[in-house]
Amino acid sequence: MKVFMLPVITSFIITLVFGKVLIPMLKKQKASQTEREELESHKKKEGTPTMGGLMFLLGFTVATVFYLVFNQFNLHVLVILLVTLGFGLIGFLDDFLKVVKRKSDGLLPWQKMLISLVITTIYFVYAVKSNVHLLSIPFKCFGLYAAIPWPIYMVLFFLCILGTVNGVNFTDGVDGLATTVTIVVCVFFGYVSAAYFDGQINSVIGAMFGGLLGFLVYNANPAKIFMGDTGSLALGGFVAAVATEMHVPWLIIIVGFIYLLEVVSVILQVGYFKLTHGKRIFRMAPIHHHFELGGWSEVKVVAVFAVITALLALAGSCLI
């Protein structure tokens, strides 16, 4: 419990305090994002600063490094930290170019994909070298733990990392949505770590949990700041790395169902739009905007999606 709670408290306090400094700084720089015209209710958000992911990433990093240096070094924790910061860097560069340098496109899609592939490839090489290419299926009815051929694992690995990163990125479109859903995901993986991984990565999970709680103080509706790609890409990398290091990436399908739903809704919308020359399946994608245009408030979207995540997390914890 101490391994989990100390990083939680440390990260929470740092994030909370840093927010008092960062928000005025970003406002002064006019580092805000442009809202989509179709969402009339979002027009009032114009001018709200973005790049808020810097807040919880600072708390997360300091708390994790403090644990590694002064408590106990753990390679799994270090890898999760590096993967998280790697994808956070991609998001930061994109946000910085868009909102500070006023370059409307930010990083070009191929540039983001190229850097993402480089980070994922480096992580994959490490995984193969260190025998992380194992899958654990701790369902009570199976209890399997076995290695799979690395070519198959490579495909699954890249789908897991890149899919989760994009899923969290798409989820970040409503005040507090990606933050709240990922808080629930952290709780679930904290349980999995304690029950089946000897609590080895509870420190890094606690650090992110505390950072997100501190960020939610500013990000809950009405949001005073958005996490931007800096935060959403980092969170995707974090969730994927946590699951991978514990050999249970497939669990993201259960507890990260909302991430998956957001990605699939975009793929279906774009594909159907092209096939039918302009028709749509949803009012707007990602799917949280579909519900918004259907009359749901942002608070209701967040509450429903968080409850769904919590129920799936509970189901998953009962099965394993």
N, C-alpha and C positions, 0 to 999 in steps of 0.2 A: 504493500500500500504506500509506503514511504517513497519507493522508487517512482510511483505514479504521481503522488500528490505534490511533491516538491517541484517537479517540472511544471505541473499545472499552475501552481501559485506563482512561481517565478515568471513564467511566460505570460500569465494573465496580467500581472502588475506592470510588466514592461510594455506590453501592448497597450494597456489602458493609458499609461503615462505618455507613451510616444504619440498616441492619437491626439493628445492635446497640443503637441508641437507640429505634427505632420499636417493636420487638416488646415490650419491657418496658412501654413507654408504653401500647400498645394492651391489653396484659394487665391493666394497672392500671385502665383504663377498662372492662374486660370487654367489649371490642369483638369479640365472637365471633358466628358464625352458627350457626343451628340446622340440624342434619343431618336428612335424611329418614328417617322411621321404618322404611321398608322395607329400608334398608341397614343391617343389623345390624353389619357390619364398620366402619361409619362412626361408630358411637356413641362410640368412643374418641376421636374428633376433637372432641367437644363441649368448648368452652372454648378451642380454637385460635383465635387472633386472625385477623381478616380485614382488608381495606383495605390489604393488602401491596403493591398496585399503586403506592402512594405511593413505595415504595422505588425501584423501577426507573424510575418517571417522573421522580423527582428527578435520578437519574444521567443519564438520557436527555436531560432538558431542559438541565442544566448543560453537558454535553458538546456538545450541539448549538449552544447559544447561544455557547459559547466558540469554536466553529468559525466561526460566522457573524460574530462580532465581531472576532476576532483573526486569522483565517485568510483566509476568502473568503466574502463574502455571496452567497447563492444563493436565489433566490425559491422554487424547488422545495423546497428544504430547509425554508424558513420555513413554507411552506404545509403540508407534512407535519407539522411540529411543531405548528402551530395546530390542525389537524384532530385529531391524536392527543390533545392536551390538551382540546379541545372535548368529545370523547366521554368522555375520562377524567373531566371535570367532572360529566357526567351520572351516571356510575358512582359518583363520590364523594358526590354529593348523595343518591343512593339508599342507599349504604352508611351514610352518616352518620345519616340518618333512622332506618334500621333498627337499627343496632348501637350508636349513641351516644345518640340521642334515644329509642330503644326504641319507635319507631313501626313496628309489625309489617309494614305494607305498603310502607314506604319511599315512593318516588315511585310514584304510581299509573301503571298501564300507559299511559293516554292522555297523562299528563304526560311520561313518558319518550319516547313516540313523537313528541309535539309538539316537544320540544326537539331530538330527533334529526332531525326533518324540517327544522327551522329551520337547523341546522348544515349539513345536506346541501344544502339549497337555496342557502345562501350560497356553499358550495363550488361548486355547479353554476353559479351566475351567474359566479363567477370563471373557471371552466373554459371557459365559452362566450366570455367577454370576452377571454381570453388564448389562445384557440385550442388549449386542451388537448383539445378534442373531436375528437381524432384517434385512430385505432386502428392500432397497429402489429402486423402478423402476421409476425414474422421467421422463420417456419418455413422451412427450406431449400428446401422444395418450393413456397413461395409468395412470400415476401419482399415482402409488400404493406405499404403505408403510405399510408392515405387517410383523408380526413374523411368523416363520415357525417352525414346530416341531424340537426339538433339535437333535433327531437322524439323520434326513435328513440334518439338518444344519451341523452336525458333519462331515458327508461325504463330503459335499461341502466345508467346512472349510479346512479340511486336503488337499483336492485336490487343493484348491486355494493357500494355503501357500506353500506346497511342490512342486506343479506344477510350480508356479511362480519362486521359488528359483532355481529349476533345469533349467527352461527356460532361465533365465538370465545367468546362469552359462554356458549353451550351446552357448548362443549368444556371449559370450566373446571369440572370436577366431580370430578376425581381428582388426587391429589397430583402436581404437576409436569407434568400432561398438556398444558394450554394453553401452558405455558412452554416445554416441550421441543419441541413441534410448531412453535411460532412461531420458535424458535431455528433450526430447519432451514429454515423459510420465509425467514428473514433471510439465511441463507447463499445460498440460491437467488437471491433478488432482488439480493443483493450482486454475484453473478456477472452477472446480466442488466444491472445498472447499469454494471458495468465493461466489459462486452462491447458493449453496444448504446446506452448513454446517456452515454458518455464519463466514467463514474464520477462524474457530477454529484451524485448523492445518496448516495454511499458513506458520507459522514460521518454522516448521520442514521441510515442502516441500521446502521453500526458502533456508534453510540451506543445503539440499542435492543438490538443483539446483546450488547454488554457489560453493559447493565443486566439483561437476562434471565439471563445467566450468573451474575451476582452474586445475583440473586433466587433462582435454582435452588439455591444453597447452602442456603437456608432453606426452599425450597418442595418439594424432593425428598422422597420418602417416607422416613420419616414427617415430614410437613410441620410446620414450626414456625410457619408463617403462610400464609394463603391470599391470593391477589391480590384477591379480591372483584370486584364490578362495576367498581370504580375501575380495576383493571388490565385486566380482560377487554374492557370496552368500548373502552378506550384502545387496546389491541392490535388490535382489529377496525378501528378508525379508521386506525391506522397502516398495517396491511397493505393496506387498500383505497386509501389515499392514495398509498402508494408505487407500487402497480401503476398507478393512474390517472395519476400524474405522468409515468410512463414510457410511457403510452399502451398498456399491456398488461393492462388489468383482467381480461381473459378468462383470463390465466394463473393466476388464483386458483383457477379450476375444477380445474386440474391440481395445482399445489403445495398448494393449500388444500383438497384433496379431503376431508380429515377434517372441516374446518369445515362443508363442504356436507353431508357424511354426517350430522353431528350435527343440523343443521337439518331435513333431510329426515326423519330418524327421528322427530323430535318432531311434525312436520306429519302424517306417516303415522299415528303412534300416536293423536294427538288426533282426526284425521278418522275413522279406523277405529272408535275407541271410541264416537264419537257416532253413526256410521252403524249400528253393531251393538248399540248400547245396552249397552255395558259390556265388549265383548271387546277383546283386545289383540293386536297383531302381535308386539311385543317384550315381554320380561319387564318392562322399564322403559325409559323414554326420558329423556334422550338415550341413544344406543346404547352408550356406554361402560358405563353401568349395566347394560345387558342382558348384556354379557359378564361383568361382576362377579358378577351373580346366577347366571351359568352356571358359576361356579367360578374365573374368572380373578382373580389378585391384581392390585392396583393397579399394581404394578411391571410385570407382564406387559402390562397394557392400555397403559401408557405406552410400553413398549418396542416393541410391535407397531405401534401407531399412529405412532410416530416413524419406525420402519423403513419403513412404507408411505409416509410423507411423503418420506423421503429417497430412496426408489426412484422416486417420481413426480418429484421434483426432478431426479434424475439423468436420467430419461427426457426431461423437458422441456429440460434443458440440452443434451442430445444432439441434439434436434430443431431447436433454434434456432441 
